[in-house]
Amino acid sequence: MGPVSDHPQKPFIIPVFIPHAGCPHRCAFCNQQSIAGQTRIPALSDIKAGIEKFLTFRKENRTQTQISFYGGNFLGLPFSLCRELLGLATRFVEDGKVNAIRFSTRPDTITSDRLEMLEDFPVATVELGAQSMDDQVLQAAHRGHSAADTATAVKHLKAAGLEIGLQMMIGLPGDNHHKALISGRRMADLKPDFVRIYPTLVLAKSLLGKWLKEGRYTPLELEEAVDLTARLYLLFKQNKISVVRMGLQASKALDRDADVLAGPYHPAFGHLVYARIFLDKVLNHPHMKNKTIDKTLHIKVHPRNVSRMRGLRDHNLKHLQAHYNLDQVTVSTDPSVALDRIVIQT
């Protein structure tokens, strides 16, 4: 484990991984050992030590800190273990070191008795592994829950006053661009507070790995995944829903070819998506469509968007130069330019 990005506007997240724990189903894509880098729930003493270590990474400008249980199906754990883990995290809240608790779980574990249990603890955020809002896709992926389960879970979590995140996967068996965009719209209609978008990877020792070898499954290409994720990002943004992550967080395990057999994995996947969005902004700009530029293209962006406009290894600039037969493409900054805008100077 390593510290997450320390942006002052985002909560400082202390992750506690519980691989496969509480999961009654083995989904076709799943191998939590590759994702989390561990195979068992740590001892409570180890979790406590890990939390204390993470607190040393926190910078003084962070106003919110949360302990997060990731990697398994938290509310699928035995109630006694749920209470032990929540109790441990709660002591950090009571000591003033942490503000709240969050966890990820399956939509079909949001039941009245489990929600009642949560009332005893300072839980603020629940993330649901929705993955898709298409029942055929969910069935093909061996998810074991329906789209209706997700909608019902969101309704109950809203009634409980909890912040809600939805996790979406693209490129699942039986999925396609059209179905994924419909799923995105259905998730947006549920009005979650935020979403995460993950392209499906073929992990070693997963059912998808077996299907890949048998020719029964073909993963998305990287360019396909970037393009589709960019469209979903814009869809959620139009609905004022924050996209907090795109692509799995890079790790030593995922960077090993032995763990990721196939699929659109890239350690900078989110950056590729943002770069695609900014490239499309230029390509669709009226000046470019009307060809009202000469041999030099000048693009102005907000300072935070320079790398997104340039693209990985200046990919966007090279693409524009070749596509329009330009002599030069330059990018300059202007704090007055809106974060979601570009300015073409002619």
C-alpha positions in Angstrom: 0.0 0.0 0.0 1.1 3.6 -0.6 -0.4 7.0 0.1 -3.0 8.3 -2.3 -2.9 11.6 -4.1 -2.8 14.4 -1.6 -5.1 17.0 -3.3 -6.3 19.4 -0.6 -9.9 19.3 -1.9 -10.2 15.5 -1.7 -10.4 13.4 1.5 -7.3 11.7 2.5 -8.2 8.0 2.1 -6.6 5.3 4.2 -7.3 2.0 2.4 -7.7 -1.3 4.2 -7.9 -4.2 1.7 -10.1 -7.2 2.4 -9.6 -9.4 -0.7 -12.6 -11.6 -1.7 -13.9 -11.3 1.9 -17.7 -11.6 2.1 -18.1 -12.4 -1.6 -20.6 -15.2 -2.2 -19.8 -15.1 -5.9 -16.6 -15.4 -7.9 -17.2 -12.9 -10.7 -15.7 -13.8 -14.1 -13.3 -10.9 -14.0 -12.2 -11.2 -10.4 -8.8 -12.1 -8.9 -8.5 -9.8 -5.9 -5.0 -11.2 -5.1 -3.7 -9.4 -8.3 -5.6 -6.2 -7.5 -4.9 -5.9 -3.8 -1.6 -7.8 -3.7 -2.7 -9.9 -0.8 -4.8 -13.0 -0.2 -6.3 -12.7 3.3 -7.9 -10.3 5.7 -5.1 -8.8 7.8 -5.2 -9.2 11.6 -6.8 -6.3 13.5 -3.4 -5.4 15.0 -1.9 -5.2 11.5 -4.8 -3.0 10.3 -4.3 -0.7 13.2 -0.6 -0.4 12.5 -1.3 0.2 8.8 -3.7 3.0 9.6 -1.3 4.7 12.0 1.4 4.5 9.3 -0.8 6.1 6.7 -1.6 8.9 9.0 2.0 9.9 8.9 1.6 10.5 5.1 -1.2 13.1 5.6 -0.3 16.7 4.9 -1.5 19.5 7.2 -3.7 21.1 4.5 -6.1 18.1 4.4 -9.4 18.8 6.1 -11.0 15.3 5.7 -9.5 11.9 6.4 -11.4 8.6 5.9 -10.6 5.0 6.6 -11.8 2.9 3.7 -12.4 -0.8 3.5 -11.8 -1.9 -0.1 -11.4 -5.1 -2.1 -14.1 -7.3 -0.9 -17.8 -7.3 -0.2 -17.8 -5.5 3.2 -21.4 -6.0 4.2 -21.2 -9.6 3.1 -18.8 -10.3 6.0 -20.2 -11.9 9.2 -21.8 -9.2 11.4 -19.3 -9.9 14.2 -16.4 -9.2 11.9 -18.1 -6.1 10.4 -18.5 -4.7 13.8 -14.9 -5.5 14.8 -13.6 -3.7 11.7 -15.9 -0.8 12.1 -15.2 -0.6 15.8 -11.4 -0.4 15.2 -11.9 2.4 12.6 -14.3 4.2 14.9 -11.7 4.5 17.6 -9.6 6.6 15.3 -12.6 8.8 14.7 -13.2 9.1 18.4 -9.6 10.1 18.9 -10.0 12.9 16.4 -7.4 11.4 14.0 -10.0 10.4 11.3 -13.3 12.0 10.3 -15.3 9.1 9.0 -15.4 5.5 7.5 -16.2 4.4 4.0 -16.4 1.0 2.4 -17.3 -0.8 -0.9 -19.9 -3.6 -1.0 -22.3 -5.3 -3.4 -25.7 -3.8 -4.1 -27.5 -6.9 -2.8 -26.0 -6.5 0.6 -27.8 -3.3 1.3 -30.5 -4.7 3.6 -32.5 -3.2 6.5 -30.6 -5.2 9.2 -27.2 -4.2 7.8 -28.1 -0.6 7.5 -29.4 -0.7 11.1 -26.0 -2.0 12.2 -24.2 0.9 10.5 -26.1 3.4 12.6 -23.8 2.5 15.5 -20.7 3.7 13.6 -19.5 6.9 11.8 -19.9 5.6 8.3 -20.2 8.4 5.7 -19.7 6.8 2.3 -20.7 3.6 0.7 -19.5 2.5 -2.8 -21.5 0.0 -4.7 -20.0 -2.4 -7.2 -22.7 -1.9 -9.7 -20.5 -2.6 -12.7 -23.4 -2.5 -15.3 -27.1 -1.7 -15.4 -27.7 -4.3 -18.1 -28.9 -7.6 -16.6 -27.6 -9.7 -19.5 -24.1 -8.3 -18.9 -24.3 -8.8 -15.2 -25.4 -12.4 -15.7 -22.6 -13.1 -18.2 -20.1 -11.7 -15.7 -21.5 -14.0 -13.0 -22.3 -11.0 -10.8 -25.2 -12.6 -9.0 -27.2 -9.4 -8.7 -29.4 -7.3 -11.0 -29.6 -3.7 -12.1 -32.7 -3.4 -10.0 -30.7 -4.4 -6.9 -28.4 -1.4 -7.6 -31.3 1.0 -7.9 -32.9 -0.3 -4.7 -29.6 -0.1 -2.8 -29.1 3.5 -3.9 -32.6 4.4 -2.7 -32.0 2.9 0.7 -28.6 4.5 1.1 -30.0 7.9 0.2 -32.7 7.5 2.8 -30.0 6.7 5.3 -28.3 10.0 4.4 -25.0 8.4 3.2 -22.8 9.5 0.4 -23.0 7.1 -2.5 -20.4 6.0 -5.1 -21.1 3.7 -8.0 -18.3 1.6 -9.6 -18.8 0.9 -13.3 -16.9 -1.6 -15.5 -16.7 -1.4 -19.3 -15.8 -4.3 -21.6 -17.5 -7.0 -19.6 -18.6 -10.2 -21.4 -21.7 -9.4 -23.5 -21.1 -5.6 -23.2 -20.6 -3.1 -26.0 -20.3 0.6 -26.4 -24.1 1.1 -26.9 -24.9 -1.0 -23.7 -22.2 0.8 -21.7 -23.5 4.2 -22.6 -27.1 3.1 -21.6 -25.7 1.8 -18.3 -24.0 5.1 -17.8 -27.2 7.0 -18.3 -29.1 4.7 -16.0 -26.4 5.2 -13.3 -26.5 8.9 -13.8 -30.3 8.8 -13.4 -29.7 7.3 -9.9 -27.9 10.5 -9.0 -24.9 9.1 -7.0 -22.4 11.5 -5.5 -19.5 10.1 -7.6 -18.5 7.2 -9.9 -15.5 5.2 -10.7 -15.0 3.7 -14.2 -12.8 0.6 -14.7 -12.0 -1.1 -18.0 -12.2 -4.9 -17.6 -8.8 -6.6 -17.4 -8.1 -10.3 -17.8 -6.4 -11.3 -14.6 -4.5 -14.5 -14.1 -6.5 -17.2 -12.3 -9.8 -15.5 -13.2 -12.6 -17.1 -15.2 -12.0 -14.5 -17.9 -8.5 -15.8 -18.2 -9.9 -19.3 -19.0 -12.4 -17.8 -21.5 -9.6 -15.8 -23.2 -7.6 -18.9 -23.8 -10.7 -20.7 -25.1 -11.5 -17.8 -27.5 -14.8 -17.0 -25.7 -13.8 -13.5 -24.6 -12.1 -10.6 -26.3 -11.1 -7.6 -24.1 -11.3 -4.0 -25.3 -8.3 -2.5 -27.0 -6.7 0.4 -25.1 -7.9 3.0 -27.6 -11.4 1.6 -27.4 -11.4 1.8 -23.7 -10.0 5.3 -23.6 -12.6 6.5 -26.1 -15.6 4.9 -24.3 -14.4 6.1 -20.9 -14.1 9.6 -22.2 -17.7 9.6 -23.4 -18.9 8.2 -20.1 -16.8 10.8 -18.2 -18.5 13.6 -20.2 -21.9 12.0 -19.6 -21.5 12.0 -15.9 -20.0 15.5 -15.9 -23.1 16.8 -17.8 -25.2 15.3 -15.0 -23.0 17.0 -12.3 -21.6 13.6 -11.1 -18.0 13.5 -10.1 -15.7 10.9 -11.7 -13.1 10.2 -9.0 -11.1 7.5 -10.8 -10.7 6.0 -14.3 -8.8 2.8 -14.5 -7.3 0.6 -11.8 -4.7 2.3 -9.6 -1.2 1.3 -10.7 0.5 -1.3 -8.6 3.5 -3.6 -8.8 1.2 -6.6 -9.1 -0.7 -5.1 -12.1 2.5 -4.0 -13.8 3.6 -7.7 -14.0 2.7 -9.4 -17.2 2.0 -12.6 -15.3 -0.9 -10.9 -13.5 -2.6 -9.0 -16.3 -3.0 -11.5 -19.2 -4.8 -9.0 -21.5 -7.0 -5.9 -21.6 -6.6 -2.2 -21.6 -4.3 -1.7 -18.6 -2.2 1.4 -18.5 -0.6 3.0 -15.4 -1.7 6.4 -16.6 -5.1 5.4 -18.0 -6.9 8.4 -16.4 -4.5 10.8 -18.0 -5.0 9.2 -21.4 -8.8 9.8 -21.0 -8.3 13.4 -20.1 -5.9 13.9 -23.0 -8.5 12.3 -25.4 -11.1 14.7 -24.2 -8.9 17.7 -24.8 -7.8 16.5 -28.2 -11.5 16.2 -29.2 -12.1 19.7 -27.9 -9.6 20.9 -30.5 -10.8 18.7 -33.3 -14.4 19.8 -32.8 -13.6 23.5 -32.4 -15.2 25.7 -35.1 -11.9 27.2 -36.2 -10.6 23.7 -36.9 -13.7 22.5 -38.7 -13.8 25.7 -40.8 -10.0 25.4 -41.4 -9.5 29.1 -40.4 -5.9 28.4 -39.2 -2.6 28.8 -41.1 0.5 26.8 -40.4 0.8 27.5 -36.7 -1.8 26.5 -34.2 -1.9 28.2 -30.8 -4.0 26.7 -28.0 -4.6 28.4 -24.7 -5.7 26.4 -21.6 -6.0 26.8 -17.8 -2.6 26.0 -16.2 -3.9 22.8 -14.6 -4.7 21.4 -18.1 -1.3 21.8 -19.9 -0.4 18.1 -19.6 -3.9 17.0 -20.6 -3.8 19.2 -23.7 -0.3 18.1 -24.7 -1.1 14.4 -24.1 1.2 11.6 -23.0 4.6 12.3 -24.6 3.1 15.2 -26.6 0.8 12.8 -28.4 -2.0 15.3 -29.0 0.4 17.9 -30.4 1.9 15.4 -32.8 -1.5 14.2 -33.8 -2.7 17.7 -34.6 0.4 18.6 -36.4 0.2 15.6 -38.7 -3.6 15.7 -39.1 -3.7 19.4 -40.2 -0.2 19.4 -41.8 0.9 22.2 -39.5 4.4 23.6 -38.9 3.9 24.1 -35.2 1.4 23.5 -32.4 1.9 25.5 -29.2 0.2 25.4 -25.8 0.1 28.4 -23.5 -1.6 29.0 -20.1 -4.2 31.5 -18.9 -5.8 31.2 -15.5 -8.9 33.0 -16.9 -9.7 30.1 -19.2 -12.3 27.8 -17.7 -11.1 24.3 -16.6 -13.3 22.7 -19.2 -12.5 25.1 -22.1 -9.8 25.7 -24.7 -9.1 28.9 -26.6 -7.8 28.7 -30.2 -5.8 31.7 -31.1 -5.8 32.6 -34.8 
